[in-house]
Amino acid sequence: MVTKALFVRLEAKPGKEQEVEDFLMGGLPLVEQEPATIAWFGLKIAPSVYGIFDAFPDDAGRKAHLSGKVAEALMAKAPELFAHSPEIMNIDVLAAKLPS
């Protein structure tokens, strides 16, 4: 069951779109090592707008993810890749359907 989530909105700097896509795809192996990250998605929303959506069983799982390797890498790469600081939104999950 998931009760907490994150949505992170990212806008690539002009010409950095492929690097952002590579960064998001490269994040998957890191998140696979996080037992409390139940679901994780790297998203392309528009030509230069990207996002990350992830879900957790509780707030402790979300906090662990925010202090993990993907978050650390995201903040380290932010000045190079993104037009603005990543917009991180904490979300409460009201209903969810996950694979069994």
MISE-251924 format. One record per residue (C-alpha): residue in three letters; x, y, z. Coordinates in steps of 0.5 Angstrom, whole numbers, plus 2048, in hexadecimal, padded with zeros to 3 digits. Layout:
N
<rec res="Ala" u="X" v="Y" w="Z"/>
...
***
This chain:
100
<rec res="Met" u="800" v="800" w="800"/>
<rec res="Val" u="802" v="807" w="7FF"/>
<rec res="Thr" u="800" v="80D" w="802"/>
<rec res="Lys" u="806" v="812" w="800"/>
<rec res="Ala" u="809" v="815" w="7FA"/>
<rec res="Leu" u="80D" v="81A" w="7F7"/>
<rec res="Phe" u="80C" v="81D" w="7F0"/>
<rec res="Val" u="812" v="821" w="7EE"/>
<rec res="Arg" u="812" v="826" w="7E8"/>
<rec res="Leu" u="818" v="827" w="7E4"/>
<rec res="Glu" u="819" v="82C" w="7DE"/>
<rec res="Ala" u="81F" v="82A" w="7DA"/>
<rec res="Lys" u="824" v="830" w="7D8"/>
<rec res="Pro" u="824" v="831" w="7D0"/>
<rec res="Gly" u="828" v="82C" w="7CD"/>
<rec res="Lys" u="828" v="827" w="7D3"/>
<rec res="Glu" u="822" v="823" w="7D2"/>
<rec res="Gln" u="826" v="81D" w="7D0"/>
<rec res="Glu" u="82A" v="81D" w="7D6"/>
<rec res="Val" u="824" v="81E" w="7DA"/>
<rec res="Glu" u="821" v="818" w="7D7"/>
<rec res="Asp" u="828" v="814" w="7D8"/>
<rec res="Phe" u="828" v="816" w="7DF"/>
<rec res="Leu" u="821" v="814" w="7E1"/>
<rec res="Met" u="822" v="80D" w="7DD"/>
<rec res="Gly" u="828" v="80C" w="7E1"/>
<rec res="Gly" u="825" v="80E" w="7E8"/>
<rec res="Leu" u="821" v="807" w="7E7"/>
<rec res="Pro" u="826" v="802" w="7EA"/>
<rec res="Leu" u="827" v="807" w="7F0"/>
<rec res="Val" u="820" v="807" w="7F2"/>
<rec res="Glu" u="81F" v="800" w="7F1"/>
<rec res="Gln" u="824" v="7FF" w="7F7"/>
<rec res="Glu" u="81F" v="803" w="7FB"/>
<rec res="Pro" u="81A" v="7FE" w="7FF"/>
<rec res="Ala" u="815" v="804" w="801"/>
<rec res="Thr" u="815" v="806" w="7FA"/>
<rec res="Ile" u="80E" v="802" w="7F7"/>
<rec res="Ala" u="80E" v="806" w="7F1"/>
<rec res="Trp" u="812" v="80B" w="7ED"/>
<rec res="Phe" u="811" v="80E" w="7E6"/>
<rec res="Gly" u="816" v="812" w="7E2"/>
<rec res="Leu" u="811" v="816" w="7DD"/>
<rec res="Lys" u="811" v="81B" w="7D7"/>
<rec res="Ile" u="80C" v="820" w="7D8"/>
<rec res="Ala" u="80D" v="824" w="7D2"/>
<rec res="Pro" u="814" v="825" w="7CD"/>
<rec res="Ser" u="818" v="829" w="7D3"/>
<rec res="Val" u="813" v="827" w="7D9"/>
<rec res="Tyr" u="815" v="821" w="7DD"/>
<rec res="Gly" u="812" v="81E" w="7E4"/>
<rec res="Ile" u="813" v="818" w="7E9"/>
<rec res="Phe" u="80E" v="815" w="7EC"/>
<rec res="Asp" u="80F" v="810" w="7F2"/>
<rec res="Ala" u="80B" v="80D" w="7F7"/>
<rec res="Phe" u="80C" v="80A" w="7FE"/>
<rec res="Pro" u="809" v="806" w="804"/>
<rec res="Asp" u="80A" v="80C" w="809"/>
<rec res="Asp" u="80D" v="813" w="80A"/>
<rec res="Ala" u="813" v="80F" w="80D"/>
<rec res="Gly" u="814" v="80C" w="806"/>
<rec res="Arg" u="813" v="813" w="803"/>
<rec res="Lys" u="818" v="816" w="807"/>
<rec res="Ala" u="81D" v="810" w="806"/>
<rec res="His" u="81D" v="811" w="7FE"/>
<rec res="Leu" u="81E" v="819" w="7FF"/>
<rec res="Ser" u="824" v="817" w="803"/>
<rec res="Gly" u="826" v="812" w="7FE"/>
<rec res="Lys" u="82B" v="811" w="7F8"/>
<rec res="Val" u="826" v="814" w="7F2"/>
<rec res="Ala" u="824" v="81A" w="7F6"/>
<rec res="Glu" u="82B" v="81B" w="7F8"/>
<rec res="Ala" u="82D" v="81A" w="7F0"/>
<rec res="Leu" u="827" v="81F" w="7EE"/>
<rec res="Met" u="829" v="825" w="7F2"/>
<rec res="Ala" u="831" v="824" w="7F0"/>
<rec res="Lys" u="82F" v="824" w="7E9"/>
<rec res="Ala" u="829" v="829" w="7EA"/>
<rec res="Pro" u="82D" v="830" w="7E8"/>
<rec res="Glu" u="830" v="82C" w="7E2"/>
<rec res="Leu" u="82A" v="829" w="7DF"/>
<rec res="Phe" u="824" v="82D" w="7E1"/>
<rec res="Ala" u="821" v="834" w="7DF"/>
<rec res="His" u="81E" v="835" w="7E7"/>
<rec res="Ser" u="81F" v="831" w="7ED"/>
<rec res="Pro" u="81B" v="82A" w="7ED"/>
<rec res="Glu" u="814" v="82C" w="7F0"/>
<rec res="Ile" u="813" v="826" w="7F5"/>
<rec res="Met" u="80C" v="825" w="7F7"/>
<rec res="Asn" u="80A" v="820" w="7FD"/>
<rec res="Ile" u="803" v="81D" w="7FB"/>
<rec res="Asp" u="7FF" v="819" w="800"/>
<rec res="Val" u="7FC" v="813" w="7FC"/>
<rec res="Leu" u="7F4" v="812" w="7FD"/>
<rec res="Ala" u="7F4" v="80B" w="7F8"/>
<rec res="Ala" u="7F8" v="807" w="7F4"/>
<rec res="Lys" u="7F9" v="801" w="7F0"/>
<rec res="Leu" u="7FF" v="7FD" w="7F0"/>
<rec res="Pro" u="801" v="7F6" w="7ED"/>
<rec res="Ser" u="801" v="7F1" w="7F2"/>
***
